[in-house]
Amino acid sequence: MGHHQLDSLDYKILKLIASNARIPFLEVARECNVSGAAIHQRVQKLTNLGIIKGSEYTIDSNKIGFETCAYIGLYLQNPGQFKEVLEKLQQIPEVVECHYTTGQYDMFIKLYARNNSHLLKIIHTKLQPLGLARTESLISFKEAFKRQLPIEDLEDESED
């Protein structure tokens, strides 16, 4: 996993599109004092390098009836189960993130449920059948904040 050399224009583009994924390329071009074609080429380059992985809409889970956000640490019965468990987790629509971790958990997931009863049903009917040794759940009351990487700080560090 190599790091890519980015210049100040790349960082400025990343900062602008990370703060607003719907910003028109022409507006980015004006902010950067370059042509729209140059922005298009740079964004394509950043996408091809895997630095930009796409854009997305953020959906407010509460407003569509998913009021419980839970983080669950998974303990596997057998460390050789990673691939199989991962494939099965990808089939559970309520699971929105999965991470391999160090520390006490083998895997750590984030999921959304309609309420605590729905969460309990997911744990009993969808997670326990995966052959887990056990799980530990944390319920998030409310997201305090979420942000992208601070692009301007990354640019400063790349010049060291």
N, C-alpha and C positions, 0 to 999 in steps of 0.2 A: 504494500500500500504506500506508494510514493506520494510525496507532496508535489504540487504543481507550482511553478513560478507564475505568480500573478502580478500584474502591474497596478498602478494606482487607478487606471480606468476600470480594470476588472473589479477592483474592490468597490469603487463608486457605483458601478452597475449592480453589484451584489447587494449593496446597502439599500439602493433605491427599490429594487424588485423584492427584496426580503421584507421591506416595510409595507409594500403594496403590490401584491402579485398581479393586480389588474391594471397597473400603470401602463399606459401606452408607450411603445418603444419610442415614438416621436417625442414624448415628454421626457423620457430618459435621455434621449439624444440632446435635447435642449439643455437639460441640467448638466450634461457632460461636455457640451460644446463640440459635438461631433455629429456626423450624419446618422440618419435612421438606419441606413445600410450597415454602418460600422457597428451600431448597437446590435442589430440582428446577427451579424457575423460573430460578435463577441459572445452573445448569449448562446448561439449555436455551439461555439467552441467550448464554453463552460458546461453546456449540457453534454456534449460528446465526451468531455473529460470526466463526467460523473459528478461534477461539483454542484450543478443544479440538477435536482432529481425530479423536477416538475413543479407544478403549482397546484394549489388545492383551495377549496372553500372550507371554512371552519363552520361546523354546524353546532349550535347550542343544544347539547344533549337533553337538557332539562325541558326545552321548549318542544321537543318531539316525544316526550314521555319517558326518557331514560334518566331518572332522578338519582340513581346510585352509581357512583364511580368507585371502583375498588381496584386495589393493587394486591396481587396475590403472589406470594412466594411459593414456588413448587419444589418439593423434594422428590426426586425420582427414586424408585425402588432400585433401579439398575442404571448406572451411568451410561450404558450402551443404548439407552432408550431415547437419547436426545432427538435423533432424526425422526423416529416414529411419533414421539409426543409432539414435536413441532408440526409435523404434517397434520396431525389430528387437531391441534390448536387452531391451525389455519382454517379448519372447517367450522369453527364455532364463531358465528358472526358477531357475538357480543365482545369477543376478545379483539382489541384494537392494537395492542402492542405486545411483543414478546422479546425478552432479552435473555441472553446467556449471561450469567453473572459469576463474580467471585463472592466469597463470603459464605454465609450459611445456606443460601438457596442455590439450587441448580439452575433454575429459570425463574424469571420474574415477569408477570403479565399485568396488563392493565385491561380492565373490561368495564362495560357499562351495562347496567340492568335497570329494568323499569322501577324497581323498588327492592327492599331487602328480601322480601319473599321470593322474588324472581332471582335475586342473587343466590339465595340458598338452593333454589331449584337448579340453577346452572352448576353450582358446586357439586350437588348430589348426582345430577343426571348427565352432566357433560364433562366435568373435570375428574371426579373420582374414578370413573370407568377407564381413564387413561393409564391406570396402574401406578398411580402416585403413592409414595410412602405416606405423605401428608401434605397439607397446605397451611399457610398462614395468611390471613386476610387483613388488610387495612382498608378502611372506608374513608374516602376523601369527602369532607363536608363541602368544600368549595375550593375551586382553583384560585389561588391567590394571585398568580401571574404566570404568564407563559411568554417566551420571547425567542427570537432567533439569536444565533451567535452575534456578538457585537462586532460587526465587520470592521469598523474603524479601529478597534483595539487589535484585531488580527493583523490589519495592514501595518500598524505601528510595530508589532512584534516581528513581522516578516523582514523588516529592514535591519534588524539587529545582526 
